[in-house]
Amino acid sequence: MSKAGGRRAAALILGTAVTVGSCALLMLAAVHWGGDPRNLLAKEFAGAYLAAAPAVRSVRSFEIQAAPAELALLGSESLHVWAYNGQVPGPTLRVRLGDRVQVAFTNRLAQDTTIHWHGVRVPNAMDGVPDVTQPPVRPGETFVYDFVPKDAGTFWFHPHIRSSEQIERGLYGVLVVEDAEPPPYSRDVLWVLDDWLIGADAQIYPEFNTRHDLMHDGRWGNVITVNGRRDEVLVVKAGERIRLRLLDAANGRVFAPDFSELDAKAIAVDGLYAARPFDANGFELAPGNRLDLDVTFRSEDRGREFRIVDRFTRSPIPLATIRVADEVVPTPRFPSPARAHIPAWRGAADLVPDAGYLMDARAGGPFGIEWTLNGEAFPRDHSAGHSAELMLGRWTKLRFVNQSYRIHPMHLHGQFFRVLTRNGRPVDEPYFHDTVLVHSQETIEVGLVPLDPGMWMLHCHILEHAEAGMMTMVGVH
């Protein structure tokens, strides 16, 4: 990039001024109270979620092994995969808020690997980024992950080495952190959405990070599964009220589930409860995202069958079927748990960003195509420095400018954030993210208050884009 082009990009990313309107009111309030307007925004954030982990009530110990396996999946009697504890999806670890989680992880692969606890605010040393937070786990070695989750919600775990290959081969599992006193749903159900690129030999296509995948939105498969099945069926009773947890574990595919006539309300995004329930239809579930639903089956639904389809692509794609039995049971009555404190942050849209990221691609690198942040492609050995320093407890604004024609779900480790604007227009999204989908040629601004110190990774969760350089490190001190 030329110097003039670099100056234009910097101006585009970081902005130049504070504008009038709601921001002017924020500035006046800050003057009245004798402080930076960011202090007021941080004060409004207070209590949104915990700064420190809750007191430990019990210790939950698990063992996980990553190893090759042959499983009857996708209609095949013997699909060659890599699996956690011999299953795909891997095990679902269920704990409660206040539990200390200890996972003895053993690598039985022929490659180095780690576990990253996606969305979980773990101590930095437990984050699973090789050569940054921990050494790689070599073949035959064991590493113990030890942490106390700070938040209840739906989270997941997966490798952070050669992720585009290791996750695609089947290495992922789910961590469900229940509330200390869980809402009394009839049932708690998990759907892990994924796609698989299967070759003519009925096995996982063995070429990864191809030029085609890198030029587009990563690796999109030709077989779609829910919980490793192509024909997932959930049988319920009329009157049941279930919590349905969705996870997009795909390398690149975005899902937009359509729940048709079902009474389905979203109550949590990326683990954290929303400020209020909202319509789940049309929500774009990008790689790494989670969405929790509150679904009630009415007595008039007896005997009905609901087909859940994905509408992100031009033609609807079947995902799963829900069948309602004739039996009617009492419906649990309790207030929606979606009543979290989500700060409005009015006026924040007009403040100058503290840091910004220009997303684009260029020729070069080990794959022939590099995906860049601010003109830099992060090396695969994680040897680059960090791109931003964020102050612990200070309200911060980040801007993402997508100059490319591809999509980029941007994931920040160790922190949650709220979307402020899309293409310059303020938005009212009553929830936090840890991963946000930035569309083609779109600009998104987010606000956050970092509560967890350390060196954290920021990257595109289209895994091929990340492998080709769309990663960086963010320091929080």
Secondary structure, 3 states (H helix, E strand, C coil): CCHHHHHHHHHHHHCCCCCCCHHHHHHHHHHHHCCCHHHHHHHHHCCCCCCCCCCCCEEEEEEEEEEEEEECCCCCCCEEEEEECCECCCCEEEEECCEEEEEEEEECCCCCECCEEECCCCCHHHCCCECCCECCECCCCEEEEEECCCCCEEEEEECCCCHHHHCCCCCCEEEEEECCCCCCCCEEEEEEEEEECECCCCCECCCCCCHHHHHCCCCCCCEEEECCECCCEEEEEECCEEEEEEEECCCCCCECEECCCCEEEEEEECCEEEEEEEECCCCCECCCCEEEEEEECCHHHCCCEEEEEECCCCCCEEEEEEEEEEEECCCCCCCCCCCCCCCCCCCHHHCCCCEEEEEEEEECCCCCEEEEECCECCCCCCCCCEEEEECCCCCEEEEEEECCCCCEEEEECCCCEEEEEECCEECCCCCCECEEEECCCCEEEEEECCCCCEEEEEEECCHHHHHCCCEEEEEEC
